[in-house]
Structures are given as C-alpha cells and as structure tokens.
Amino acid sequence: MKKLFLPALFVTILFTSCSSDDDSGEAISNNVEAPATYVFERDGASTVSFSGQTTRLLMAEEILEAFKDFDNATQTSLQNMFAHVEGAADFSSEDLNNSDKSVRSKTAASKDFFGANTTEAAQIKTTFDGYISTQINEVFPNQNVAAAPGVAGQIADGSSVRYVTGKGLEMNQTFAKGLIGALMADQMLNNYLGTAVLDEADNRSNNDNAITETDKSYTTMEHKWDEAYGYLFGTSANVANPLPTIGEDDSFLNKYTGSVNDDSDFNGIAESIYNAFKLGRAAIVAKNYEVRDEQAATIRQKVSEVLAIRSVYYLQNGKTAIANGDMGGAFHDLSEAYGFVYSLRFTRNTADGMSFFSRSEVDSFLTDLMSEGANGLWDVTPATLDAISEAIAAKFSFTVAQAASAE
C-alpha cells in the first residue's frame, strides 16, 4: 500500500485496508473497515509477516512427537529441541535447524506478565524442563510395564495405548496443553497485543508516518500485530483465510479453538477472533489506535475463554471416564485438563489487565487435582473435578454443562 496522507479535516473519512482478493471489506468499526481476508499490502508487497511464529509452532510439533519416540529420544535430545540453538541438528528440517528461534526462549516471556517477573518466568521454564525429565526418566523405562497406582507404564484407552506416570499423568499431553498457555497465549495476549510492545519506543510515530523497518515492507507495529496472529494461524493451510481449516492446522491453540468453535454453545468464537485480528490490523494501517485496542481486548477475552472452556471440558470428560471404569481414557482427558488448567495462568482479563487466574489459584487447582490421595489421578474424585470446573466457569459467562458438551 502506498503512503496515504490525510489532512486533519478528513480524518473521519473511511479508510479501507487493501486486500488482493476483495477490497469491499466485511466489518466496519469507528471508520475502520476490515478486509475480507487477512491480506495487507504496501506498494504492491505484502506487509504481513510471522515466520518466527510458524517456526516455533513447527518446532513444538516435532518436540511433541519426540515425547513418544521411545527408541531414539533422550533427555538431552528433547531438551535440545526445546531450547534449540541455531545450527544444531535437533529437528528433521534444515530450515528449523538453521533457525535462531527456540520454543523455550519464548515460554513465559511476555513483556506484560514476565518482563519484570523473571523469577516466575524461570520457574515456568523449569516446569517444562521437568516434564521432559519425567517422561524420559520415569515413563520411558516402563514402556512395557502395566501402569498401576504408583507405577508408571502403559494403559489401554480404547484402541490406543497411553503412557503415564505413577500418578496417571500423560506427560506429552501435559506438556502440549501447558505450552498452549505458556507460549501461544502468553505471547499473543500478554506480549504482542499489548501497548508496551505495540507502542514501544517510536512505534506509534513511525506507524503514523508509514516508516517501515529496514529493508521490510511493514512498520514495526504492523509486524507485532502479525506475530500475535501467527501464534494462532501460523501453520494454516491458507494463512490469509484460515477459518475453513480451523482446528486442523496444528496441535495447539489452532486445534482447540476449532474444537470449541465446533460446540454449538460456542460456535462463532473462531470467527470473532479472526475478525478482531483483521479489524485491528486494518486499524493500525488507518492509524486508529482506539479501534486497535478494542480488537486486542476482544482477542484476549475470546482466547482466554477457549482455554477455560477446554479446561472444564477435559475435567468433566475425565470424570465421566472414571465413572465408566475407563482409567486409560480418564488419564488421557485429565492430563489434557492438567495442561489447560496450567495454561489459565496466561489468560488476560481486560477489566484489570491481569490474568483471570492468579498463580496461587492455578497452583491450588493443580494441587487439588493431584493430591486427593497418594497416587494422584488414580485417587481424584468427581467432587474435586466438579469443584475445579465450577471455579473456572465462574470467571466467565458459560456453564460447566455448556463446556462439558462437545455438541
């Protein structure tokens, strides 16, 4: 898009963001019109860029697969994948190996929540290191042992086999679902969509004057917004129009946004998030920062809801599996619940700028989940699962029954 200088007299004129597919737009707010798809250009070149987010999503996918590679994975290899160093042969792709990105470096690394809270950030990173250690040192040696209370091993879940700790945790699920909060949501909600990042230094004045980054087509503010977008849509089949395949494009936030969207109680949540991303990006181009911040608030609310809804969903499904005597299914669901509950720490309440759940609240939920008896999930009761579910739902406008349903 070419520079467009509007005299003060005409600041209320409608500004339309350029889309190579359809310039008619589909949503208008306060004189800012969103394009039909997430396509923005300047001087004929795309200004959208989030390659770093795509890279980290692909790295996370390979780490998750390696959690079940009993024949080849070691604590060192998994840890090296998590904390990748440029040039190290940690992944199957040379593009990933040659990248200077890593998953660990951006885990619990948002400016708003952890910029001045380095102690908790370090503790969270150490928690994920511990998930790796537990998988290698407790679960791997018992690959062919039948799981039992206090004994790690394998357990049937229908036609699938789950590998759990002595307390019933399936560590690959705990790692993956915890990462949805600690990486994807934290970077999106508490870093790139925050004014501390969007308006840092000269970002606003540079954006006002269409001053782009060196040798790039985008302003820094445009790029930061796109990076938030990338943590949800960075591996989509069509990154400009990702809704047709929402839920199918990664194993993390995209997958579970799609799952929530498929529930009739929450249908439309994915579109709401996508539309807010488009309108907020168009607002940046239009230099309308009020609309930008309104859209950031919408994204924070809706993504936080996704994490909370899936927390309750898996707690309740785990309860049902226990009642049916299906402990393998219960452990799988409750391990996912454990990771999603952990992710609640990274939600964002726009009313006060804080998380919907304090660290102490999340820690209390996890303690209740794992400490009802000596053997963790083997001993958890329906009453405890209901109590945690109700406490989570109480922060939002949905009910436990709505979240527990998949239809």
C-alpha positions in Angstrom: 0.0 0.0 0.0 1.3 3.4 -0.9 1.6 6.1 1.7 -1.6 7.9 2.3 -1.5 11.3 3.9 -4.9 12.6 5.1 -5.3 16.2 6.2 -6.8 16.7 9.6 -10.0 17.9 8.1 -10.7 14.5 6.7 -9.6 12.2 9.5 -13.1 10.8 9.7 -13.1 9.6 6.1 -13.5 5.8 5.9 -10.2 4.1 5.5 -10.2 0.8 3.6 -7.3 -1.7 4.1 -6.1 -3.3 0.9 -6.8 -6.9 0.1 -5.7 -8.5 -3.0 -8.8 -10.7 -3.1 -11.6 -8.4 -2.1 -11.4 -4.7 -1.1 -15.0 -4.5 -0.2 -14.4 -5.5 3.4 -16.9 -7.1 5.8 -16.8 -5.3 9.1 -16.6 -1.6 9.9 -15.9 0.0 13.3 -15.3 3.6 14.0 -14.4 4.4 10.4 -12.1 1.4 10.0 -13.1 -1.3 7.6 -11.7 -4.8 7.8 -10.7 -6.6 4.6 -12.4 -9.8 3.6 -9.2 -11.8 4.3 -6.0 -11.2 6.3 -4.2 -9.5 3.4 -2.4 -6.2 3.7 -0.1 -4.6 1.2 2.1 -1.6 0.7 3.4 -0.6 -2.8 2.3 -4.0 -4.1 4.2 -6.0 -1.5 2.6 -7.9 1.4 3.2 -6.3 4.8 2.2 -9.5 6.7 5.0 -11.5 8.3 5.0 -14.0 11.1 7.7 -16.6 10.1 9.1 -16.8 13.6 5.8 -17.9 14.9 5.4 -20.5 12.2 8.9 -21.8 13.0 8.1 -22.2 16.7 4.8 -24.0 16.0 6.7 -26.5 13.8 9.4 -27.0 16.4 6.7 -27.6 19.0 5.1 -30.2 16.8 8.3 -32.1 16.5 9.0 -31.9 20.2 5.6 -33.3 20.9 6.2 -36.2 18.6 9.6 -36.9 20.2 7.8 -37.3 23.6 6.7 -40.7 22.3 9.9 -41.7 20.5 10.9 -44.5 22.9 13.6 -45.7 20.5 15.5 -42.5 19.9 14.6 -39.7 22.3 16.8 -38.9 25.3 16.6 -36.2 27.9 19.4 -34.4 26.1 17.8 -34.6 22.7 14.4 -33.4 23.9 15.9 -30.6 26.0 18.0 -29.5 23.0 14.9 -29.4 20.8 13.1 -27.3 23.4 16.0 -24.9 23.9 17.2 -25.1 20.2 20.5 -23.3 19.3 20.9 -22.1 15.8 22.7 -24.6 13.6 22.2 -27.6 15.9 20.7 -30.7 14.2 17.8 -31.0 16.6 14.9 -31.3 14.0 14.1 -33.2 10.8 14.0 -29.9 8.8 17.1 -28.0 7.9 15.1 -24.8 8.0 14.3 -25.5 11.6 17.9 -26.5 12.4 19.2 -23.3 10.9 16.7 -21.1 12.7 17.8 -18.9 15.6 14.4 -19.4 17.2 13.5 -21.7 20.1 10.4 -22.7 22.0 11.9 -22.4 25.4 13.1 -18.8 24.9 9.5 -17.6 24.3 7.9 -19.7 27.0 6.6 -17.4 29.8 8.4 -14.5 28.1 5.7 -11.9 27.6 6.6 -8.3 28.4 3.4 -7.6 30.3 3.4 -10.6 32.6 7.1 -11.6 32.9 9.2 -8.6 31.8 9.6 -7.7 35.4 8.8 -11.1 36.8 11.8 -13.1 35.8 11.7 -15.4 38.9 8.3 -16.8 37.9 9.3 -16.9 34.2 12.3 -19.1 35.2 10.2 -21.3 37.3 7.8 -21.9 34.4 10.6 -22.8 32.0 11.9 -25.2 34.7 8.5 -26.8 34.9 8.6 -27.6 31.2 12.1 -28.9 31.6 10.7 -31.2 34.4 8.0 -32.6 32.1 10.8 -33.7 29.7 12.8 -35.2 32.6 9.8 -37.1 33.9 8.9 -38.5 30.5 12.4 -39.8 29.9 13.3 -40.9 33.4 10.0 -42.3 34.7 7.8 -43.2 31.7 10.3 -44.4 29.1 11.9 -47.1 31.3 8.4 -48.5 31.9 7.2 -48.6 28.3 6.2 -52.3 28.6 5.0 -52.2 32.2 1.3 -52.2 33.0 0.5 -48.9 34.7 -0.8 -49.2 38.3 -1.2 -46.8 41.2 2.3 -45.5 41.9 3.7 -47.4 38.9 4.4 -45.7 35.6 3.6 -47.6 32.4 1.1 -48.2 29.7 -2.6 -48.4 30.0 -5.3 -49.0 27.4 -7.6 -46.3 26.2 -9.9 -48.0 23.7 -7.7 -49.0 20.8 -5.0 -46.5 21.9 -2.2 -47.1 24.4 -1.4 -44.3 26.8 1.9 -44.0 28.7 1.5 -42.4 32.1 3.5 -41.7 35.3 2.8 -43.4 38.6 0.3 -40.7 39.3 -1.5 -41.1 36.0 -0.2 -38.1 34.1 0.4 -38.5 30.4 3.3 -36.1 30.1 3.1 -35.4 26.3 -0.4 -34.1 26.9 0.6 -32.1 29.9 3.5 -30.5 28.0 1.4 -29.7 24.9 -1.6 -28.2 26.6 0.6 -26.3 29.1 2.5 -24.9 26.1 -0.7 -23.5 24.6 -0.9 -21.1 27.5 2.8 -20.5 28.3 3.9 -19.9 24.7 1.0 -19.3 22.3 -1.5 -17.5 24.5 1.2 -15.6 26.6 3.0 -14.3 23.6 -0.3 -13.3 21.9 -2.3 -11.9 24.7 0.4 -10.5 27.0 3.1 -9.6 24.6 2.3 -8.7 21.0 -1.2 -7.3 21.6 -0.1 -5.1 24.5 0.6 -1.4 24.2 4.0 -2.0 25.8 5.0 -3.8 22.6 2.8 -2.2 20.0 3.6 1.4 21.1 7.2 0.7 22.3 9.8 3.5 21.6 8.9 5.2 18.3 6.5 2.6 17.0 3.5 4.8 17.0 5.1 7.8 15.3 6.8 5.5 12.8 3.4 3.9 12.1 1.8 7.3 11.8 4.3 8.2 9.1 4.5 4.8 7.4 8.1 4.4 8.3 8.9 0.8 7.7 11.6 -1.4 9.2 14.9 -1.5 7.4 14.5 -3.5 4.1 11.0 -4.5 5.1 7.6 -3.6 3.8 6.0 -3.3 7.2 6.1 -1.0 10.1 7.1 -2.4 13.5 3.6 -2.0 14.8 2.1 -3.9 11.9 4.7 -6.7 12.4 4.0 -7.1 16.1 0.3 -7.5 15.5 1.0 -10.1 12.8 3.2 -12.0 15.2 0.3 -12.4 17.5 -1.8 -13.6 14.6 0.9 -16.1 13.8 0.6 -18.0 17.1 -3.0 -19.0 16.1 -2.9 -19.1 12.3 0.8 -19.5 11.5 0.6 -23.0 10.1 -2.9 -22.7 8.5 -3.4 -24.1 5.0 -4.4 -20.6 3.9 -3.0 -18.1 6.4 -5.0 -15.3 4.9 -8.3 -17.2 5.1 -7.7 -19.8 7.9 -11.3 -20.5 9.1 -12.1 -23.3 6.7 -9.5 -25.5 8.3 -9.5 -24.1 11.8 -8.7 -27.0 14.2 -6.8 -28.9 11.6 -3.6 -26.9 11.2 -1.6 -27.5 14.4 -1.8 -29.5 17.7 -2.0 -26.4 19.8 -4.2 -23.2 20.0 -5.5 -23.6 16.5 -6.7 -27.1 17.2 -8.6 -26.3 20.3 -10.0 -23.0 19.1 -11.5 -25.2 16.4 -12.8 -27.7 18.9 -14.5 -25.0 20.9 -15.9 -23.5 17.8 -17.4 -26.9 16.8 -19.5 -26.8 20.0 -22.9 -25.3 19.3 -22.7 -23.3 22.5 -19.6 -21.5 21.3 -20.0 -21.6 17.5 -18.6 -18.4 16.0 -15.8 -17.9 18.5 -13.2 -18.6 15.9 -14.7 -16.1 13.5 -14.9 -13.5 16.3 -11.2 -13.9 16.9 -10.3 -13.8 13.2 -12.4 -10.8 12.6 -10.9 -8.9 15.5 -7.4 -9.7 14.1 -8.4 -8.3 10.7 -10.1 -5.2 12.1 -7.3 -4.5 14.5 -4.7 -4.8 11.7 -6.7 -2.5 9.5 -6.9 -0.1 12.4 -3.2 0.0 12.6 -3.0 0.8 8.9 -5.6 3.5 9.4 -3.7 4.8 12.5 -6.8 4.4 14.6 -5.4 3.0 17.9 -8.6 3.1 19.8 -10.1 0.5 17.4 -6.8 -1.4 17.5 -7.0 -1.7 21.3 -10.7 -2.6 21.2 -9.9 -5.6 18.9 -7.0 -6.6 21.1 -9.4 -6.8 24.1 -11.8 -9.0 22.1 -9.0 -11.4 21.2 -7.8 -11.5 24.8 -11.3 -12.3 26.0 -12.1 -14.9 23.4 -8.7 -16.8 23.6 -9.0 -16.8 27.4 -12.4 -18.4 27.0 -11.0 -21.1 24.8 -8.5 -22.1 27.4 -11.1 -22.1 30.2 -13.7 -24.0 28.2 -11.3 -26.7 27.3 -10.1 -27.0 30.9 -13.7 -27.7 32.0 -14.3 -29.9 29.1 -11.5 -32.3 29.9 -12.1 -32.2 33.6 -15.7 -33.3 33.0 -14.8 -35.9 30.4 -12.3 -37.3 32.8 -15.0 -37.6 35.4 -17.2 -39.5 33.0 -14.4 -41.9 32.1 -13.7 -42.6 35.7 -17.4 -43.4 36.3 -17.3 -45.8 33.3 -14.2 -47.5 34.7 -12.1 -46.4 31.8 -9.0 -45.2 33.6 -6.9 -45.0 30.4 -9.4 -42.6 28.9 -9.6 -40.7 32.2 -5.9 -40.3 32.5 -5.7 -39.0 28.9 -8.5 -36.5 29.5 -7.3 -35.4 32.9 -3.7 -35.0 31.6 -5.1 -32.6 28.9 -7.1 -30.9 31.7 -4.0 -30.5 33.8 -2.2 -28.7 30.9 -5.1 -26.5 30.1 -5.6 -25.6 33.8 -1.9 -24.7 33.9 -2.5 -22.5 30.9 -5.1 -20.5 32.7 -2.2 -18.5 34.3 -1.6 -16.9 30.9 -5.2 -15.7 30.3 -5.9 -12.0 30.2 -8.8 -10.1 31.8 -9.3 -6.8 30.0 -11.1 -5.4 33.0 -8.0 -5.1 35.1 -5.2 -6.2 32.8 -4.3 -9.2 35.0 -4.8 -12.9 34.4 -8.2 -14.3 35.1 -6.4 -16.7 37.4 -3.5 -15.9 39.7 -0.6 -18.2 40.1 -1.9 -19.2 43.5 -5.3 -20.1 42.1 -3.8 -22.2 39.4 -1.4 -23.9 41.8 -4.4 -24.7 44.1 -6.4 -26.3 41.2 -3.4 -28.5 40.3 -2.8 -29.5 43.9 -6.4 -30.4 44.3 -6.3 -32.5 41.1 -3.2 -34.4 42.1 -3.2 -34.6 45.9 -6.5 -36.2 46.9 -4.6 -39.3 47.5 -1.1 -40.6 47.3 -1.4 -41.7 43.7 -2.6 -38.5 42.0 -5.2 -39.1 39.3 -5.8 -42.6 40.4 -7.4 -41.2 43.5 -9.2 -38.0 42.3 -12.9 -37.8 43.0 -15.8 -36.5 40.9 -16.4 -33.9 43.7 -13.0 -32.4 43.2 -13.3 -32.3 39.4 -16.7 -30.6 39.7 -15.3 -28.1 42.2 -12.4 -27.1 39.9 -14.8 -26.9 36.9 -17.2 -24.6 38.7 -14.5 -22.3 39.9 -13.2 -21.9 36.4 -16.6 -21.4 34.8 -17.5 -18.8 37.4 -15.0 -16.4 35.9 -16.8 -16.4 32.6 -20.3 -16.4 31.2 -20.5 -20.1 30.3 -21.7 -23.0 32.4 -20.0 -26.3 33.3 -22.6 -28.1 31.3 -22.1 -26.0 28.2 -18.3 -26.5 28.3 -18.6 -30.3 29.0 -20.6 -30.8 25.9 -18.9 -31.3 22.5 -22.1 -30.6 20.5 
